[in-house]
Amino acid sequence: MAGEKEMQVFRALGLGSTRRSILMLVLVWILNVAWLGVNYFWSLVPVSVLVAIPVLLLLYALVALVAYVYWGVKGVREQDEPYANVMVGVIVAITLIYLSYTLLDALLSVSK
């Protein structure tokens, strides 16, 4: 359970609502993919680092999926929030899992 101090930190970061946190999740994913693209095309880092980034994005999306389900169901039980919030979070997280897996597969096929 997040305490009052943690909730203040989340609110200060603008992550107090489900919409904002989903937006931040997608924004972070896009920025990580952009960073990967810049490093890949300019060959600034070795291939092992380029492969590690999609793996980390995949792990991040899996953690996001678990978090959205956990806190979404908790919100439904405790505050009678609609299930639509849970579904939107799950759909976004599953989409990011798919995109991260596709990106990882593409990088592995290019690096061979």
SVG drawing of the C-alpha trace seen along z (x, -y; Angstrom):
<svg xmlns="http://www.w3.org/2000/svg" viewBox="-18 -19 48 33">
<polyline fill="none" stroke="black" stroke-width="0.4" points="0.0,0.0 1.2,-3.4 1.3,-5.8 0.4,-9.4 4.0,-10.5 4.3,-8.3 1.0,-9.6 2.3,-13.2 5.3,-12.3 3.1,-10.8 0.9,-13.8 3.9,-16.1 5.1,-14.2 1.7,-14.5 0.9,-10.8 -2.1,-11.2 -4.7,-9.9 -4.8,-6.8 -4.9,-8.8 -1.7,-10.7 0.1,-7.6 -0.8,-5.8 0.3,-8.8 3.6,-8.8 4.0,-5.1 3.6,-5.6 5.8,-8.7 8.6,-6.8 8.4,-4.0 8.5,-6.3 11.5,-8.2 13.4,-4.9 12.7,-3.7 13.9,-7.1 17.1,-6.8 17.6,-3.3 17.1,-4.6 19.6,-7.4 22.2,-5.0 21.5,-2.3 21.8,-4.4 24.8,-6.3 26.6,-3.2 27.4,-4.9 27.0,-1.7 27.7,2.0 25.0,4.4 24.7,6.0 23.5,2.6 21.1,2.2 19.6,5.6 19.4,4.9 17.2,1.8 14.2,3.7 14.6,6.3 14.4,3.6 11.4,2.1 9.7,5.6 10.3,6.0 9.0,2.5 5.8,3.3 5.4,6.5 5.7,4.6 3.3,2.0 0.8,4.7 1.0,6.2 0.8,2.8 -2.3,1.7 -4.1,4.9 -3.2,4.7 -4.0,1.1 -6.9,1.1 -8.6,4.0 -7.7,2.4 -9.4,-0.8 -12.4,1.0 -12.8,2.8 -12.0,-0.1 -13.3,-3.2 -15.8,-1.7 -13.9,-2.9 -15.1,-1.6 -13.5,1.4 -12.8,-0.6 -9.7,-2.1 -8.3,1.4 -9.1,2.4 -7.4,-0.7 -4.3,-0.2 -4.2,3.5 -4.7,2.7 -1.9,0.1 0.5,2.4 -0.2,5.4 0.4,3.1 3.7,2.0 4.6,5.7 3.8,6.5 5.8,3.5 8.8,4.3 8.8,7.9 8.6,7.0 11.4,4.5 13.6,7.1 12.9,9.6 13.8,7.1 17.1,6.2 18.0,9.8 17.4,10.5 19.5,7.5 22.3,8.3 22.8,11.9"/>
</svg>
